């Protein structure tokens, strides 16, 4: 903040032979210079810092987006693999799984064909590089719901549904392969057998 300069002092000139009163009058008649005033400068605009983006919750599962589609033309089913989560939190009572394994979640979007009954109720598993098959499990269904990962519960004939399937892996591996198996089936009322088939899709590490 600027400080205003003090007013200049008047010089009192005392002439030889003048009386005291004359001296006072001379001093009073001297002009007094006034210091110029400067208008206050406008206050600087306040600077605001951009709001920081919220950080993800510590330990929150990280979803990997996927887009792998396939069809079972024999039965009219269609599938899309849409997401993957590694190391989903294991329930406290599964100590061995917490120490050496993991829960792997895979999101699937399924539409069942309308020609045959039964729909799609299962058939998924993941395999480790050594060939170990890891089955689907419901041990973490409540925790999945609470974390926003709605479990896949199957779809009936002609219906569609999307959800997450949890796989229990007792010995953790770097990568896995998702398998969907169609079992051999006989068509009722026809002399026809639909052969078994397996679809495989490598999952990212």
Rosetta blueprint (number, residue, H / E / L):
1 X L
2 X L
3 X L
4 X L
5 X L
6 X L
7 X L
8 X L
9 X L
10 X L
11 X L
12 X L
13 X L
14 X L
15 X L
16 X L
17 X L
18 X L
19 X L
20 X H
21 X H
22 X H
23 X H
24 X H
25 X H
26 X H
27 X H
28 X H
29 X H
30 X L
31 X L
32 X L
33 X L
34 X L
35 X L
36 X L
37 X L
38 X L
39 X L
40 X L
41 X L
42 X L
43 X L
44 X L
45 X L
46 X L
47 X L
48 X L
49 X L
50 X L
51 X L
52 X L
53 X L
54 X L
55 X L
56 X L
57 X L
58 X L
59 X L
60 X L
61 X L
62 X L
63 X E
64 X E
65 X E
66 X E
67 X E
68 X E
69 X E
70 X E
71 X E
72 X E
73 X L
74 X L
75 X L
76 X L
77 X E
78 X E
79 X E
80 X E
81 X E
82 X E
83 X E
84 X E
85 X E
86 X E
87 X E
88 X E
89 X L
90 X L
91 X L
92 X L
93 X L
94 X L
95 X H
96 X H
97 X H
98 X H
99 X H
100 X H
101 X L
102 X E
103 X E
104 X E
105 X E
106 X E
107 X E
108 X E
109 X E
110 X E
111 X E
112 X L
113 X L
114 X L
115 X L
116 X L
117 X L
118 X L
119 X L
120 X E
121 X L
122 X L
123 X L
124 X E
125 X E
126 X E
127 X E
128 X E
129 X L
130 X L
131 X L
132 X L
133 X E
134 X E
135 X E
136 X E
137 X E
138 X L
139 X L
140 X L
141 X H
142 X H
143 X H
144 X H
145 X H
146 X H
147 X L
148 X L
149 X L
150 X L
151 X E
152 X L
153 X L
154 X L
155 X E
156 X L
157 X L
158 X L
159 X L
160 X E
161 X E
162 X E
163 X E
164 X E
165 X E
166 X E
167 X E
168 X E
169 X E
170 X L
171 X L
172 X L
173 X L
174 X L
175 X L
176 X E
177 X E
178 X E
179 X E
180 X E
181 X E
182 X E
183 X L
184 X L
185 X E
186 X E
187 X L
188 X L
189 X L
190 X L
191 X L
192 X L
193 X E
194 X E
195 X L
196 X L
197 X E
198 X E
199 X E
200 X E
201 X E
202 X E
203 X E
204 X L
205 X L
